[in-house]
Amino acid sequence: MAANEIHIADVGTVFEVTLLDGTLIVPINAASIMQIIFTKPDDTKVINVASHSTDGTDGKMRYTIVLDTELDQSGTWKIQGNVELPNGRWSTDIDKFKVYENL
């Protein structure tokens, strides 16, 4: 496993996002929908069902790559979480990460 790189066809890589309101954590333990959306370098969007990282009170949710076909493009990817709570629907900040080719 690479220490600091994500590679095409990696399986088991965990992506985690946190829902914040400014700098305050938003608990997501009552969420009815939790998604993590990936945008590939070619702008294809993939929506994945997320799970709580802990009990949800820390605002964290995660998705683990399970298929070697999920990380299928090298380049810069975007990631964003979406959550639906009893009082509304919110999105996390958009973050970026790089996927590297293999030898």
Contact map, one row per residue, 1 for C-alpha under 8 A:
1110000000000000000000000000000000000000000000000000000000000000000000000000000000000000000000000000000
1111110000000000000000000000000000000000000000000000000000000000000000000000000000000000000000000000000
1111100000000000000000000000000000000000000000000000000000000000000000000000000000000000000000000000000
0111110000000000000000000000000000000000000000000000000000000000000000000000000000000000000000000000000
0111111000000000000000000000000000000000000000000000000000000000000000000000000000000000000000000111000
0101111101001000000000000000000000000000000000000000000000000000000000000000000000000000000000000111000
0000111111000000000000000000000000000000000000000000000000000000000000100100000000000000000000000011110
0000011111000000000000000000000000000000000000000000000000000000000100111100000000000000000000000011110
0000001111100000000000000000000000000000000000000000000000000000001111110000000000000000000000000000000
0000011111111000000000000000000000000000000000000000000000000000100100100000000000000000000000000000000
0000000011111000000000000000000000000000000000000000000000000001111100000000000000000000000000000000000
0000000001111100000000000000000000000000000000000000000000000001110000000000000000000000000000000000000
0000010001111110000000000000000000000000000000000000000000000001100000000000000000000000000000000000000
0000000000011111000000000000000000000000000000000000000000000111100000000000000000000000000000000000000
0000000000001111100000000000000000000000000000000000000000000111000000000000000000000000000000000000000
0000000000000111110000000000000000000000000000000000100000011110000000000000000000000000000000000000000
0000000000000011111000000000000000000000000000000000000000011100000000000000000110000000000100000000000
0000000000000001111100001000000000000000000000000000000001111000000000000000000010000000000100000000000
0000000000000000111110001111000000000000000000000000000000110000000000000000000010000000001110000000000
0000000000000000011111111100000000000000000000000000000000100000000000000000000000000000000100000000000
0000000000000000001111111100000000000000000000000000000000000000000000000000000000000000000000000000000
0000000000000000000111110000000000000000000000000000000000000000000000000000000000000000000000000000000
0000000000000000000111111000000000000000000000000000000000000000000000000000000000000000000000000000000
0000000000000000000111111100000000000000000000000000000000000000000000000000000000000000000000000000000
0000000000000000011110111110000000000000000000000000000001100000000000000000000000000000000000000000000
0000000000000000001110011111000000000000000000000000000011100000000000000000000000000000000000000000000
0000000000000000001000001111110000000000000000000000000111100000000000000000000000000000000000000000000
0000000000000000001000000111111000000000000000000000000111110000000000000000000000101000000000000000000
0000000000000000000000000011111000000000000000000001001110100000000000000000000000000000000000000000000
0000000000000000000000000011111100000000000000000000000100000000000000000000000000001100000000000000000
0000000000000000000000000001111111000000000000000000000000000000000000000000000000111100000000000000000
0000000000000000000000000000011111000000000000000000000000000000000000000000000000111100000000000000000
0000000000000000000000000000001111100000000000000000000000000000000000000000000001111000000000000000000
0000000000000000000000000000001111110000000000001110000000001000000000000000000011110000000000000000000
0000000000000000000000000000000011111000000000111100000000000000000000000000000011100000000000000000000
0000000000000000000000000000000001111100000000111100000000000110000000000000001111000000000000000000000
0000000000000000000000000000000000111110000011110000000000000000000000000000001111000000000000000000000
0000000000000000000000000000000000011111000011100000000000000000000000000000111100000000000000000000000
0000000000000000000000000000000000001111111111000000000000000000000000000000111000000000000000000000000
0000000000000000000000000000000000000111111111000000000000000000000000001001110000000000000000000000000
0000000000000000000000000000000000000011111100000000000000000000000000001111100000000000000000000000000
0000000000000000000000000000000000000011111100000000000000000000000000000000000000000000000000000000000
0000000000000000000000000000000000000011111110000000000000000000000000000000000000000000000000000000000
0000000000000000000000000000000000000011111111000000000000000000000000000000000000000000000000000000000
0000000000000000000000000000000000001111001111100000000000000000000000000000000000000000000000000000000
0000000000000000000000000000000000001111000111110000000000000000000000000000000000000000000000000000000
0000000000000000000000000000000000111100000011111000000000000000000000000000000000000000000000000000000
0000000000000000000000000000000000111000000001111100000000000010000000000000000000000000000000000000000
0000000000000000000000000000000001110000000000111110000000000010000000000000000000000000000000000000000
0000000000000000000000000000000001110000000000011111000000001110000000000000000000000000000000000000000
0000000000000000000000000000000001000000000000001111100000001110000000000000000000000000000000000000000
0000000000000000000000000000100000000000000000000111111100011100000000000000000000000000000000000000000
0000000000000001000000000000000000000000000000000011111100011100000000000000000000000000000000000000000
0000000000000000000000000000000000000000000000000001111111011000000000000000000000000000000000000000000
0000000000000000000000000000100000000000000000000001111111000000000000000000000000000000000000000000000
0000000000000000000000000011110000000000000000000001111111111000000000000000000000000000000000000000000
0000000000000000000000000111100000000000000000000000011111110000000000000000000000000000000000000000000
0000000000000000010000001111000000000000000000000000011111110000000000000000000000000000000000000000000
0000000000000000011100001111100000000000000000000000000111111000000000000000000000000000000000000000000
0000000000000001111000000001000000000000000000000001110111111100000000000000000000000000000000000000000
0000000000000001110000000000000001000000000000000111110100111110000000000000000010000000000000000000000
0000000000000111100000000000000000010000000000000111100000011111000000000000000000000000000000000000000
0000000000000111000000000000000000010000000000011110000000001111100000000000000000000000000000000000000
0000000000111110000000000000000000000000000000000000000000000111110000000000000000000000000000000000000
0000000001111100000000000000000000000000000000000000000000000011111101100000000000000000000000000000000
0000000000110000000000000000000000000000000000000000000000000001111101000000000000000000000000000000000
0000000010100000000000000000000000000000000000000000000000000000111111000000000000000000000000000000000
0000000111100000000000000000000000000000000000000000000000000000111111110000000000000000000000000000000
0000000010000000000000000000000000000000000000000000000000000000001111110000000000000000000000000000000
0000000010000000000000000000000000000000000000000000000000000000111111110000000000000000000000000000000
0000001111000000000000000000000000000000000000000000000000000000100111111000000000000000000000000010000
0000000110000000000000000000000000000000000000000000000000000000000111111100000000000000000000000000000
0000000100000000000000000000000000000001100000000000000000000000000000111110000000000000000000000010100
0000001100000000000000000000000000000000100000000000000000000000000000011111000000000000000000000111100
0000000000000000000000000000000000000000100000000000000000000000000000001111100000000000000000000111000
0000000000000000000000000000000000000001100000000000000000000000000000000111110000000000000000011110000
0000000000000000000000000000000000000111100000000000000000000000000000000011111000000000000000011110000
0000000000000000000000000000000000000111000000000000000000000000000000000001111100000000000001111000000
0000000000000000000000000000000000011110000000000000000000000000000000000000111110000000000001111000000
0000000000000000100000000000000000011100000000000000000000000000000000000000011111000000001111100000000
0000000000000000111000000000000001111000000000000000000000001000000000000000001111100000001111000000000
0000000000000000000000000000000011111000000000000000000000000000000000000000000111110000111100000000000
0000000000000000000000000001001111100000000000000000000000000000000000000000000011111000111000000000000
0000000000000000000000000000001111000000000000000000000000000000000000000000000001111101110000000000000
0000000000000000000000000001011110000000000000000000000000000000000000000000000000111111100000000000000
0000000000000000000000000000011100000000000000000000000000000000000000000000000000011111000000000000000
0000000000000000000000000000000000000000000000000000000000000000000000000000000000001111100000000000000
0000000000000000000000000000000000000000000000000000000000000000000000000000000000011111110000000000000
0000000000000000000000000000000000000000000000000000000000000000000000000000000001111011111000000000000
0000000000000000000000000000000000000000000000000000000000000000000000000000000001110001111100000000000
0000000000000000001000000000000000000000000000000000000000000000000000000000000111100000111110000000000
0000000000000000111100000000000000000000000000000000000000000000000000000000000111000000011111000000000
0000000000000000001000000000000000000000000000000000000000000000000000000000000110000000001111100000000
0000000000000000000000000000000000000000000000000000000000000000000000000000011110000000000111110000000
0000000000000000000000000000000000000000000000000000000000000000000000000000011100000000000011111000000
0000000000000000000000000000000000000000000000000000000000000000000000000001111000000000000001111100000
0000000000000000000000000000000000000000000000000000000000000000000000000001111000000000000000111110000
0000110000000000000000000000000000000000000000000000000000000000000000000111100000000000000000011111000
0000111100000000000000000000000000000000000000000000000000000000000000101111100000000000000000001111100
0000111100000000000000000000000000000000000000000000000000000000000000000110000000000000000000000111110
0000001100000000000000000000000000000000000000000000000000000000000000001100000000000000000000000011111
0000001100000000000000000000000000000000000000000000000000000000000000000000000000000000000000000001111
0000000000000000000000000000000000000000000000000000000000000000000000000000000000000000000000000000111
